[in-house]
Amino acid sequence: MEVFVILSIILPIMAGFVIYLANSDRITNILTYIMLPVLSIMAYLVYSADLPIFINTPAVFNLLVIIFDFLLLGYFFWVGYTRKSILVVLLAVAQFILLLVVIYIAPHSDTANIYVDKLTAMIYLLVAIVGTPIAIFSTRYMDYDEKDKHKFVAIVIGFLGVMNFTVSANNIEWFFALFETTTLASLVLIGFRKDEAAINNSTLALWMNQIGGVAILFAIIIMIKDFGVYHFTDLLAMDPATMSMAAFGFLSIAALIKGAQLPFHKWLLGAMVAPTPVSAILHSATMVKIAPFLLLRISPIIQDTLLSKLLILTTGFVFVTAAVFALTQDNFKKILAYSTISLLGLMMLAAAVGTPTAVAVSIMLIVFHGFAKGFLFVEAGILEKLYNVKYIKDMNRLFERAPFTLLFIFFGFLNMTFIPFGTFIGKWLMIEEASNFLSSGGFVMLILLVTTGGVFLSVLYIKVLGVAIKHHRFGKVDFSPMDKNFLYVSIWYYLWLTAMTILIAPFIGNFIVDITSSIAAGQTNIYADGLSLVVGDSTLYFWQILGALLLLFVIHAAPLFIKLKVDQTHPYNCGERYTRRAGSYDFNFISKYEEKINVFAITLFLLVLVLGGQLL
């Protein structure tokens, strides 16, 4: 089975090199399409194997990783110098010095450098099933007024291999190297168009993520000093009660930054200047998913500590605040970006809670969010290229021009909002789990944060849908066929989300719970009773799942076919028609508090590191 692990890492990277060098539409299309079944089958075989798997690597690999580290940091230094960014330069120098310290003090270890468990294999599946279709989508998207198509697709495909490698790293120094390789990918992808906005935003992404790299290096130094180890499995084998939290405080900071939590959210918002597939790949299957993955890795160690409680407060605050900020936006991709930042907060919150049910929630959100966001950003790219729609204000009567795309967006938003879809059930389970600890004031706050954030996200999605369907004229709907590449990718996500929702009970009760049991000690109270989902004393019956789906279809299809026209008169206007306007509540006033909110977010970051990490 080791061969499939290695191939899951190497094949996408090799395919990317071939696509880049060949510079041929035919080779690009063939290799990109082949990656979908190949990576999916290998990921399934790895997941089905007897896990966990430890893979020992030759000693020369450590040397190669170190050389790669220094070359990468040298490149970051050069980028900072050429772009006149003092922050990038200073952070590259700091990383260089800290890496030298790590190399100097690191003891010899016989622990395997590659470790694959159910959590890793789940990311493999997400990368294959969600990430590869985005590369397929890119092969056609880049034909619309974009340059360097083959280079772009090559980077996206290669990035899938890097992500697989990152979540396979057991050696935390290797994890640092791969963490910064994903930073390199964000630098290249966000800056792909090479205009001023692209360069500025890619530089922003670089130095923000470099801070995360610095945090990881500090964590490694503390681990070696305090514990004498620097592998995840060695740390997990130790008694948490005897461990200081300093190293894990730094790792948590790295996770929060990679997860674009306030005030470091601007690097992910800046990615909107790149071609839309960049947003799709960053938000769904790669990059930001490293954040909840990292917290899940250390979840058994930090559970019930002050660090975990401060992480819950910090990520819960972001869950609510980012959802509110999303309501102030008009740009469709920025709305999706803020909702990602918000839900990443919820994923990490659940991982920090650390109980079996909470861990199940985090995994569930990673999977369902990955599918839904890949789906929605693909539709955003279609709106951009086929209909020249980038802003919510341009979505009026969109059903007349883009009925299929709008219905796909409807379905994607439903997946993020309502029962019986996975994201809603994740929030429900998180609230139910927190209610078991009502004697703790912190968990009361947790319930308030989860419910409030969920409400704001629901308002956000309904607001967008309302704008899109108003003032339509059904008789003038254009049902022209969509580009086949775009249509196939959209249907792929649609079918997966539909299947996972209809079969959500066995999906959660078997797949999600199976992964959870490999991370958290103890058993969840979640299981599948046939096609019904049982959670403690509550049961979500299969007929209720189907009934909810049917009801949602009726409710959201009705406005497309039912139009009510009412002539209103004003009592003092001589019977003449009196124009009245109705609109949604305007949340734009929130924007003026953004600076203060960011200051508060920075305070929470410092509390996580200083108090949670026991630096005082």
C-alpha positions in Angstrom: 0.0 0.0 0.0 3.0 2.3 0.5 3.3 2.5 -3.3 -0.1 4.2 -3.6 0.8 6.7 -1.0 4.0 7.6 -2.8 2.1 7.7 -6.2 -0.6 10.0 -4.7 2.2 12.5 -4.0 4.4 12.0 -7.0 2.0 11.5 -9.9 0.3 15.0 -9.8 3.7 16.7 -9.5 5.1 14.7 -12.4 1.9 15.4 -14.5 2.3 19.1 -13.7 5.9 19.1 -15.0 4.8 17.2 -18.2 1.9 19.6 -18.8 4.2 22.6 -18.3 7.0 21.3 -20.6 4.7 20.0 -23.3 2.6 23.2 -23.6 0.0 21.2 -25.6 -3.8 21.4 -25.3 -4.1 17.7 -26.0 -1.6 16.6 -23.4 -3.0 19.0 -20.9 -6.5 17.7 -21.3 -5.5 14.1 -21.4 -3.4 14.2 -18.2 -5.8 16.4 -16.3 -8.8 14.2 -17.0 -6.8 11.0 -16.2 -5.8 12.4 -12.8 -9.4 12.3 -11.7 -9.9 8.5 -11.8 -6.3 7.7 -11.0 -6.0 9.8 -7.9 -9.6 8.9 -6.8 -8.9 5.1 -7.0 -5.5 5.4 -5.3 -7.1 7.5 -2.5 -9.8 4.9 -2.0 -7.3 2.1 -1.9 -5.3 3.9 0.7 -8.3 4.7 2.8 -9.5 1.0 2.6 -6.1 -0.3 3.7 -5.0 -1.3 7.1 -4.2 2.1 8.5 -2.1 3.7 9.9 0.9 3.3 7.6 4.4 4.4 8.6 6.8 4.9 5.7 10.5 5.1 6.5 12.6 7.2 4.1 16.3 7.0 3.3 18.5 9.4 5.3 19.4 11.3 2.2 15.8 12.5 2.0 16.3 14.6 5.2 19.3 16.2 3.4 17.2 16.9 0.3 14.4 18.4 2.4 16.9 20.7 4.2 18.4 21.8 0.8 14.9 22.5 -0.5 14.1 24.5 2.6 17.0 26.8 2.2 16.4 27.2 -1.6 12.8 28.1 -0.9 13.7 30.6 1.8 16.3 32.1 -0.6 13.6 32.5 -3.2 11.3 34.2 -0.7 14.2 36.5 0.2 14.7 37.3 -3.5 11.0 38.0 -4.0 11.0 40.4 -1.0 14.1 42.1 -2.3 12.8 42.6 -5.8 9.4 43.7 -4.6 10.9 46.0 -2.0 9.0 44.2 0.8 10.9 44.6 4.0 8.5 42.2 5.8 9.2 39.4 3.4 12.9 39.9 3.6 13.0 40.0 7.4 10.8 37.0 7.7 12.9 35.0 5.2 16.0 35.9 7.3 14.2 34.9 10.5 13.2 31.6 9.0 16.7 31.0 7.8 18.2 31.5 11.2 15.5 29.5 13.0 15.9 26.6 10.5 19.7 26.6 11.2 18.9 26.3 15.0 16.5 23.4 14.3 19.1 21.5 12.2 21.8 22.1 14.9 19.8 20.9 17.9 17.6 18.2 16.3 18.5 14.8 17.7 18.6 11.7 15.5 15.2 9.9 15.2 14.2 6.6 13.9 10.6 7.5 13.7 9.1 7.3 10.2 8.9 10.6 8.4 5.7 9.8 6.6 2.5 8.8 8.4 -0.9 8.0 6.8 -3.9 7.5 9.0 -7.7 7.8 8.2 -7.5 11.6 8.5 -4.7 11.7 5.9 -6.5 9.3 3.6 -9.7 11.4 3.9 -7.7 14.5 2.6 -6.4 12.3 -0.2 -10.0 11.6 -1.2 -11.0 15.3 -0.9 -8.0 16.3 -3.1 -8.9 13.8 -5.7 -12.7 14.1 -5.9 -13.0 17.8 -5.2 -9.6 19.2 -6.3 -9.0 17.4 -9.6 -12.4 18.6 -11.2 -11.2 22.2 -10.6 -8.1 21.4 -12.7 -10.4 20.0 -15.4 -12.5 23.2 -15.1 -9.3 25.2 -15.5 -8.5 23.7 -18.9 -11.6 25.4 -20.3 -11.7 28.5 -18.1 -8.3 29.6 -19.1 -9.4 29.7 -22.8 -11.5 32.8 -22.0 -9.2 35.8 -22.2 -6.5 34.3 -20.0 -2.8 33.7 -20.7 -0.4 30.9 -20.0 -3.1 28.2 -19.8 -0.7 25.2 -19.6 1.5 26.8 -17.0 -1.6 27.5 -14.8 -3.1 24.0 -15.1 0.3 22.5 -14.4 0.6 24.5 -11.2 -2.9 23.5 -10.1 -2.3 19.8 -10.8 1.1 19.8 -9.1 -0.4 21.6 -6.1 -2.6 18.6 -5.5 0.5 16.4 -5.0 2.0 19.0 -2.6 -1.2 19.0 -0.6 -1.1 15.2 -0.3 2.5 15.3 0.8 1.8 18.0 3.4 -0.9 15.9 5.2 1.4 12.8 5.0 4.3 14.5 6.8 5.0 13.0 10.3 8.3 14.9 10.6 7.3 18.4 11.6 10.4 19.9 9.9 9.1 18.3 6.7 5.7 19.7 7.5 7.3 23.1 7.8 8.9 22.7 4.3 5.6 21.6 2.8 3.7 24.3 4.7 5.9 26.9 3.0 5.6 25.1 -0.3 1.9 25.8 -0.1 2.8 29.4 0.6 4.9 29.4 -2.6 1.9 28.0 -4.4 -0.3 30.8 -3.1 2.4 33.4 -4.1 2.4 32.0 -7.7 -1.3 31.4 -8.1 -2.5 34.7 -6.6 0.1 36.6 -8.5 -0.6 34.7 -11.8 -2.0 37.6 -13.8 1.1 39.7 -12.9 -0.7 43.0 -12.8 -0.3 45.4 -9.9 -3.2 44.1 -7.8 -2.0 40.5 -8.3 1.6 41.3 -7.3 0.5 43.3 -4.2 -2.0 40.6 -3.0 0.4 37.7 -3.6 3.1 39.6 -1.6 0.5 40.0 1.2 -0.2 36.3 1.1 3.5 35.6 1.2 4.5 37.5 4.3 1.3 36.6 6.2 1.9 32.9 5.6 5.6 33.3 6.4 4.6 34.3 9.9 2.9 30.9 10.2 6.2 29.3 9.0 8.1 31.2 11.7 5.6 29.9 14.3 6.2 26.3 13.2 9.9 26.7 13.5 9.6 28.1 17.0 7.3 25.1 17.8 9.9 22.6 16.6 12.7 24.2 18.7 10.5 24.1 21.8 9.5 20.5 21.1 13.1 19.4 20.8 14.1 21.4 23.9 11.1 20.2 26.1 10.3 16.8 24.7 13.3 15.7 22.6 11.0 14.8 19.7 9.8 16.4 16.5 7.3 14.0 15.0 3.5 14.1 15.4 3.2 10.5 16.4 5.9 10.8 19.0 4.1 13.8 20.5 0.7 11.9 20.5 2.3 9.0 22.3 3.2 11.2 25.3 1.0 11.9 28.3 -0.6 15.3 27.6 -0.8 16.0 31.3 3.0 16.1 31.5 3.4 18.4 28.5 3.8 22.1 28.3 1.6 23.9 25.7 4.2 26.4 24.3 5.0 24.4 21.2 1.3 23.8 20.5 0.5 27.4 21.0 2.9 28.2 18.1 1.4 25.4 16.0 -2.1 26.8 16.7 -1.0 30.3 15.5 0.3 28.7 12.3 -3.1 27.0 11.8 -5.0 30.2 12.5 -2.9 32.1 9.9 -3.2 29.4 7.2 -6.9 29.3 8.0 -7.1 33.0 7.2 -8.6 33.9 10.6 -9.0 37.6 11.5 -6.8 39.6 11.3 -4.9 37.5 8.8 -8.0 37.0 6.5 -6.8 39.6 4.0 -4.4 37.2 2.3 -7.4 34.9 1.3 -9.5 37.8 0.3 -6.6 39.0 -1.9 -6.8 35.7 -3.8 -9.9 37.0 -5.5 -7.7 38.9 -8.0 -6.5 35.6 -9.4 -8.3 33.4 -12.0 -11.4 31.9 -10.3 -10.0 28.3 -10.2 -7.4 29.6 -7.8 -10.1 30.5 -5.3 -11.9 27.2 -6.0 -8.8 25.2 -5.2 -7.6 27.2 -2.2 -11.0 27.2 -0.5 -12.1 23.6 -1.2 -9.5 20.9 -1.3 -6.1 22.5 -0.5 -4.3 25.3 1.3 -6.8 26.5 4.0 -7.8 22.9 4.9 -4.3 22.5 6.4 -5.6 24.7 9.2 -8.3 22.4 10.7 -6.1 19.4 9.7 -3.2 20.7 11.9 -5.5 21.3 14.9 -7.1 17.9 14.5 -3.6 16.4 14.6 -2.9 18.0 18.0 -6.4 17.9 19.2 -5.9 14.9 21.7 -3.0 16.9 23.3 -4.7 20.3 23.7 -8.2 19.1 24.7 -9.5 20.6 27.9 -6.5 22.9 28.2 -6.5 26.7 28.5 -5.1 26.7 25.0 -8.1 24.9 23.6 -10.5 27.2 25.4 -8.8 30.3 24.0 -8.9 28.7 20.5 -12.6 28.1 20.9 -13.1 31.8 21.8 -10.9 33.0 18.9 -12.3 30.8 16.2 -15.9 31.3 17.5 -15.4 35.1 17.3 -14.2 34.7 13.7 -17.1 32.4 12.8 -19.5 35.2 13.7 -17.6 38.2 12.6 -16.6 36.9 9.2 -20.3 36.0 8.5 -21.3 39.5 9.4 -18.6 41.0 7.2 -19.8 38.8 4.3 -23.2 40.6 4.5 -21.4 43.9 3.7 -20.0 42.6 0.4 -21.4 42.9 -3.1 -18.6 41.0 -4.9 -19.9 37.4 -5.3 -16.4 35.8 -4.8 -15.7 37.9 -1.7 -19.0 36.8 -0.2 -17.9 33.2 -0.8 -14.4 34.0 0.7 -15.8 35.5 3.9 -18.1 32.5 4.3 -15.1 30.2 4.0 -13.2 32.2 6.6 -16.3 31.9 8.9 -16.7 28.2 8.4 -13.0 27.6 8.8 -13.4 29.2 12.2 -16.1 26.6 13.0 -14.0 23.7 11.8 -11.1 24.7 14.0 -13.4 25.5 16.9 -14.7 21.9 16.7 -11.2 20.5 16.5 -10.2 22.6 19.6 -13.1 21.2 21.6 -11.6 17.8 20.9 -14.4 15.5 22.1 -15.3 12.6 19.7 -18.5 14.3 18.5 -16.8 17.7 18.1 -14.0 16.0 16.0 -16.7 14.3 13.9 -18.2 17.8 13.3 -14.8 19.2 12.2 -14.3 16.4 9.7 -17.9 16.6 8.5 -17.5 20.4 7.8 -14.1 19.9 6.1 -15.8 17.4 3.6 -19.1 19.1 3.0 -17.6 22.6 2.8 -15.0 21.3 0.4 -17.6 20.0 -2.0 -19.9 23.0 -1.7 -17.2 25.6 -2.1 -15.6 23.9 -5.0 -19.0 23.8 -6.6 -19.9 27.5 -5.8 -16.6 28.9 -7.0 -16.9 26.9 -10.3 -20.3 28.5 -10.7 -18.7 31.9 -9.9 -16.2 31.3 -12.7 -18.9 30.4 -15.1 -20.8 33.6 -14.2 -17.7 35.6 -14.7 -16.7 34.2 -18.1 -20.1 33.4 -19.8 -22.3 36.1 -18.3 -19.9 38.9 -17.1 -21.4 38.8 -13.6 -19.1 39.5 -10.7 -21.3 41.4 -8.3 -24.6 40.7 -6.6 -26.2 43.8 -8.1 -25.6 42.3 -11.5 -27.5 39.1 -10.6 -30.9 40.6 -11.0 -33.1 38.5 -13.3 -30.1 36.1 -13.6 -32.5 33.2 -14.0 -33.5 34.5 -17.4 -29.8 34.4 -18.7 -28.3 31.6 -16.7 -31.0 29.2 -15.4 -28.7 26.2 -15.0 -25.9 28.1 -13.3 -28.4 29.8 -10.9 -30.0 26.5 -10.0 -26.6 25.1 -9.2 -25.8 28.2 -7.0 -29.1 27.6 -5.3 -28.2 24.0 -4.5 -24.7 25.0 -3.4 -26.1 27.6 -0.9 -28.7 25.1 0.3 -25.8 22.7 1.1 -24.3 25.4 3.3 -27.5 26.4 5.1 -30.4 24.0 5.6 -31.3 20.6 6.9 -30.7 17.8 5.9 -27.4 19.0 4.4 -24.1 18.2 6.1 -23.1 21.8 7.2 -26.4 22.3 9.0 -26.1 18.9 10.7 -22.6 19.8 11.7 -23.8 23.0 13.5 -26.6 21.0 15.1 -24.2 18.4 16.4 -21.8 21.1 17.7 -24.6 22.8 19.6 -25.8 19.5 21.0 -22.3 18.5 22.1 -21.8 21.9 23.8 -25.1 21.5 25.6 -23.7 18.5 27.4 -21.3 20.9 29.2 -23.6 23.7 30.2 -22.1 23.8 33.7 -19.1 25.4 32.0 -19.5 29.1 31.2 -17.2 28.7 28.2 -19.5 26.2 26.6 -22.5 28.5 27.1 -20.5 31.1 25.1 -19.8 28.3 22.5 -23.5 27.7 22.0 -24.1 31.5 21.5 -21.2 31.8 19.0 -22.3 28.7 16.9 -26.0 29.7 16.8 -25.3 33.4 16.0 -22.8 32.6 13.3 -25.1 30.1 11.8 -27.9 32.7 11.7 -25.8 35.3 9.9 -24.6 32.8 7.3 -28.2 31.8 6.6 -29.2 35.4 6.2 -26.2 35.9 3.8 -27.2 33.0 1.5 -30.9 33.9 1.4 -30.0 37.5 0.6 -28.0 36.4 -2.4 -30.7 34.0 -3.6 -33.4 36.7 -3.2 -31.5 39.2 -5.4 -30.9 36.5 -8.1 -34.6 35.6 -8.6 -36.4 38.9 -8.3 -38.1 40.5 -11.3 -37.6 37.5 -13.5 -39.8 36.8 -16.5 -40.1 33.0 -16.9 -41.2 33.2 -20.5 -37.9 34.7 -21.5 -35.6 32.2 -19.8 -32.6 31.2 -22.0 -32.1 27.4 -21.8 -29.2 27.4 -24.2 -26.7 24.6 -23.7 -23.8 25.4 -21.4 -20.1 24.7 -22.3 -19.7 21.0 -21.9 -16.6 21.2 -19.7 -18.4 23.6 -17.3 -21.5 21.5 -17.3 -19.8 18.3 -16.6 -17.8 19.7 -13.7 -21.0 21.3 -12.3 -23.0 18.0 -12.6 -20.1 16.1 -10.9 -20.3 18.3 -7.8 -24.1 18.3 -7.9 -24.4 14.5 -8.0 -21.8 14.1 -5.2 -23.6 16.6 -2.9 -27.0 15.0 -3.7 -25.7 11.5 -3.0 -24.0 12.5 0.3 -27.2 14.2 1.5 -29.6 11.4 0.6 -27.1 8.9 2.2 -26.0 11.2 4.9 -26.8 8.7 7.7 -24.4 6.0 6.5 -22.0 8.6 5.3 -21.7 10.2 8.8 -22.4 7.0 10.8 -19.7 5.0 9.0 -17.2 7.2 7.1 -17.0 10.2 9.4 -17.2 8.3 12.6 -14.6 5.8 11.3 -12.1 8.7 10.8 -13.1 10.2 14.2 -12.3 7.0 16.0 -8.7 7.2 14.7 -8.2 10.7 16.2 -10.3 11.1 19.4 -10.4 8.8 22.4 -13.8 7.4 23.2 -16.9 6.8 21.1 -19.3 9.2 19.6 -23.1 8.9 20.2 -23.6 9.0 16.4 -24.5 6.0 14.3 -26.5 5.0 11.3 -29.7 2.9 11.7 -30.1 1.9 8.1 -30.7 5.2 6.2 -31.6 7.1 9.4 -29.2 9.0 11.5 -29.2 8.5 15.3 -27.6 11.1 17.5 -28.0 10.3 21.2 -31.7 10.2 21.9 -32.6 12.0 18.6 -33.2 10.3 15.3 -33.2 11.9 11.8 -35.3 9.5 9.9 -34.8 8.8 6.2 -38.3 9.9 5.3 -37.6 13.2 7.0 -34.4 13.6 5.0 -36.3 13.0 1.7 -39.2 15.2 2.9 -36.8 18.1 3.8 -35.2 17.8 0.3 -38.6 17.9 -1.4 -39.8 20.8 0.7 -36.7 22.8 0.0 -37.1 22.2 -3.7 -40.7 23.4 -3.6 -39.9 26.5 -1.5 -37.0 27.6 -3.6 -38.6 26.8 -7.0 -41.9 28.5 -6.1 -40.6 32.1 -6.6 -39.5 31.2 -10.1 -43.1 30.4 -11.2 -45.4 32.4 -8.9 -45.6 36.2 -9.3 -47.9 38.4 -7.3 -48.7 41.9 -8.5 -50.4 44.3 -6.1 -51.4 47.9 -6.9 -51.1 49.9 -3.8 -52.7 53.3 -3.2 -51.9 56.0 -0.7 -54.9 57.4 1.2 -53.9 61.0 0.5 -52.7 60.6 -3.1 -56.1 60.8 -4.9 -56.1 57.1 -5.7 -53.0 57.2 -7.8 -50.4 54.4 -7.6 -47.9 54.9 -4.9 -44.5 53.4 -5.4 -43.1 51.5 -2.5 -39.7 50.0 -2.2 -38.6 47.1 -0.1 -35.1 46.0 0.7 -33.0 43.9 3.1 -31.3 45.4 6.1 -28.0 47.1 5.2 -25.0 45.8 7.2 -22.5 48.2 5.6 -22.2 50.2 8.9 -20.2 47.2 10.2 -17.3 48.1 7.9 -16.4 51.2 9.9 -15.7 49.0 12.9 -13.3 46.7 11.0 -10.2 48.2 12.4 -11.4 47.8 16.0 -12.5 44.3 15.3 -9.0 43.5 13.9 -7.4 44.9 17.0 -9.6 42.6 19.1 -8.7 39.7 16.9 -4.9 40.4 17.4 -5.5 40.4 21.1 -7.1 37.0 20.9 -4.1 35.7 18.9 -1.8 37.0 21.6 -3.9 35.4 24.3 -3.7 32.0 22.4 0.0 32.2 22.2 1.0 33.8 25.5 -1.6 32.4 27.9 -2.7 29.3 26.0 1.0 28.5 25.2 1.9 29.2 28.8 4.6 31.6 27.9 4.0 33.6 31.0 
